[in-house]
């Protein structure tokens, strides 16, 4: 899966935009507008229920697009580009309703972020049984940066691309080590511990909500094969972190609890020091607006037609 900001990813939208500007696309826009209105007027947000309705709509629209004169004789890739554009538009419109919309999601995000913040103080590669042969700070830093980009985007596909990029860095590291050392690696047994360590180092924002958003709102037909494997591994990494204890990190439970208490004290002192030097004003980072002229043009054009 290409980077969400790559030229190839942006070009995916041009054909879809061009076709949607034609008067013949009015029926498709009417369907989109009606769906968004019905969901917005559907009462309090419920991600699971909304996710089911969105997936049904995607399936219906795929059939409509395949049968539409504007896509007569279109290739499967052109159809897929149109569906990617549809998903991006729908989920950008529904983002505030669909992402971290419940108190439970907000609480889960805070809990895992706080726990990772504590683990960062003392967890090292050997605690996760990562062999020294696989230690590569440069590759790990690149993977961390890719995972930290996840809140820069609002569409499920682009968030998933950040996860894919992170995991592909790890996978490439494993392949390079295997080739250069004539060593057969054991798949998930080598991959998952590194991903857990990368997740701890990255402390990606709103990890729970991002994973839930992708699972519920990424087109189901695209959550397959390598994509499904990497997503499942990050979900496993999240669960490991939430349930971590001394045994998980190859240490006595009493030692683990001592480390956690020391980390809490360290965080408390750090926060107190920051507040005293900068004042009590705080800000909470939220989702960044998506960048890229193509994406902006896409949303502007679709809005023009949907509002008609």
Phi, psi and omega in degrees: 000128183285163177299144180295343179253009181286155177304321181297319180295319180293320182295338178305331187273341188299313181296318180297316179299315181301317181289323182290343179281349182278145179303331182295346181273004185302323181293324178293318179295325177297318179296317180296313181298318180295319180295314180298320180294317182294322181287320181294332181264013186271020178089200182297145179300138173220103189302319182294315179294314179299321179299318178297318180292321179295317180297321177296318179295318178301317180295318179295319181289329176298316178297317181296319181291318180297327182269357187278141180303329180295340179244025176298131180066017178289149176283165177299325179294320178294322176296316181296321177300319179296319180291327175295319177297319178298313180299317181299314182294311182301313186283336172291320177294324185265005191304311182297331179279326190265336187257123177048046187268354180246156178297327180295319179295316179299318179296316180297319178299316181294318183296314182288325178295317179294321181293317177298321179301326177285316182297330180300336183291331189221346181285129179236164184308323183292337177293337180254013178059036175276117182296149182301333179301333183260006178285122179208094186299324181295314179293319180297319180297320178297317179297319178300313182297322179295317182291327181289347179282353193301330181273005177277356185228157182245350180265146179303320182299316184288325174297317179296326178299325177296318178295316180299316181298317177300311183292326179291328174298315179296315181297320178295322176300314180297319180295317181295318178295319180298318182288320185279342182243007180050048184239130177274117180272156189256041172061236185299332180297331176265324186288310187298315179302322178293319179297321177299314181296318178298319180296320178294316180294324184279324188043061184300138184296138175050050185301313180302311183293324178295317179294318179296318180299315179295315182299321185274329192241351171287139180307128186301327182291348180260351179269068184223167170056229184300321180300312180298320181298312182292319179297316179298322179293322178290324174298319178296321178297318178298316180295321177301314182296318181295329184255010187298145175213187182300316181300321181300330185252019176058043177217162177296146181299323179296323178293318178300313181295325176296317177299317181295318179294320178297321179294319178299317179296318179297318178295320180297316180295320181296316180295317180298319180294318180295316181295323182288331182268335184242358184090178185268358180294133179229160176222147180250118180293134179245196179290131175281150175291144179292144182255167176114127182298324182296314181297318180296318178297318180302309183293322180297314181295317180296319179301321181301318184279323181294327183282349181285000000 
